[in-house]
Every structure is written in C-alpha cells, then in structure tokens.
Amino acid sequence: MSDPYEPPRPRDDAIESELESLHKQEEEGHATPEEQRRAEQLEHRLKVDEHGEEVRDRRQEDRELDREDEEYRHRHRHRH
C-alpha cells in the first residue's frame, strides 16, 4: 500500500480501488477474461508509476546534492 508520509495520489487511489473490485470478482469466480486482463494492466500501471516516482525522487535528490556541491565549491573558491 502507499506510504502515509507521501502526498495522496488520486490516480493511484482510483486504480487501487478498481483493482480491489476486480480482485473481489475474481475471488467470487465472477471475473471475465477481460476483467482479468484489466486487473493485470492496472497492476502493471501501478508498478510503472511507483518506479517512475522513485526515479523522479532520485533525480530530484541528485539535483539538490549537485546544487549544494556547487554552492559549497563557490563559497570555498571565493574565500582565498
């Protein structure tokens, strides 16, 4: 499930809600092949979204570290 410290992601909430409904239908034996495929697509989309967010977070952290490094170099370069 999602981390309570992360901001809500309405799209993921909607996907998870639809997935929950599809899984319930599967458990009850009412899921059609189309619904089973839809569930697989939604699961894949959630994984892709999570990976994409991890990549974005890592890039943001890298940019912040680069900026801090540049500020550090700038301060120390002008001290002498």
C-alpha positions as CSV (number, residue, x, y, z in Angstrom):
1,M,0.0,0.0,0.0
2,S,1.1,3.6,-0.1
3,D,3.3,5.3,2.4
4,P,1.3,7.5,4.8
5,Y,4.0,10.2,4.6
6,E,3.7,10.7,0.8
7,P,1.1,13.1,-0.6
8,P,-2.1,11.4,-1.8
9,R,-2.1,10.3,-5.4
10,P,-5.7,10.3,-6.6
11,R,-4.9,8.4,-9.8
12,D,-3.3,5.5,-7.8
13,D,-6.2,5.5,-5.4
14,A,-8.6,5.1,-8.3
15,I,-6.5,2.3,-9.8
16,E,-6.2,0.5,-6.4
17,S,-10.0,0.9,-5.9
18,E,-10.8,-0.6,-9.3
19,L,-8.2,-3.4,-8.7
20,E,-9.8,-4.2,-5.4
21,S,-13.1,-4.6,-7.1
22,L,-11.7,-6.8,-9.9
23,H,-9.9,-9.0,-7.4
24,K,-13.1,-9.4,-5.4
25,Q,-14.9,-10.5,-8.6
26,E,-12.0,-13.0,-9.3
27,E,-12.3,-14.4,-5.8
28,E,-16.0,-14.9,-6.2
29,G,-15.4,-16.5,-9.6
30,H,-17.3,-13.8,-11.5
31,A,-14.4,-12.2,-13.3
32,T,-14.5,-12.4,-17.1
33,P,-11.2,-12.8,-19.1
34,E,-11.5,-9.0,-20.0
35,E,-11.7,-8.1,-16.3
36,Q,-8.7,-10.4,-15.5
37,R,-6.7,-8.6,-18.3
38,R,-7.8,-5.2,-16.9
39,A,-6.6,-6.2,-13.5
40,E,-3.2,-7.2,-14.9
41,Q,-3.0,-3.9,-16.8
42,L,-3.8,-1.9,-13.6
43,E,-1.3,-3.8,-11.6
44,H,1.4,-3.2,-14.2
45,R,0.4,0.5,-14.3
46,L,0.8,0.9,-10.5
47,K,4.3,-0.8,-10.7
48,V,5.3,1.5,-13.5
49,D,4.0,4.6,-11.6
50,E,5.9,3.6,-8.5
51,H,9.1,3.0,-10.4
52,G,8.7,6.3,-12.2
53,E,8.2,8.1,-8.9
54,E,11.3,6.5,-7.5
55,V,13.3,7.7,-10.5
56,R,11.9,11.2,-10.2
57,D,12.7,11.3,-6.5
58,R,16.3,10.1,-7.1
59,R,16.8,12.7,-9.8
60,Q,15.5,15.4,-7.5
61,E,17.8,14.4,-4.8
62,D,20.7,14.3,-7.2
63,R,19.9,17.8,-8.4
64,E,19.7,19.1,-4.8
65,L,23.1,17.5,-4.0
66,D,24.6,18.9,-7.1
67,R,23.3,22.4,-6.2
68,E,24.7,22.0,-2.6
69,D,28.1,20.9,-4.0
70,E,28.2,23.9,-6.3
71,E,27.3,26.3,-3.5
72,Y,30.0,24.7,-1.3
73,R,32.6,25.0,-4.1
74,H,31.5,28.6,-4.8
75,R,31.9,29.6,-1.1
76,H,35.3,27.9,-0.7
77,R,36.6,29.2,-4.0
78,H,35.9,32.8,-3.0
79,R,37.4,32.6,0.5
80,H,41.0,32.8,-0.7
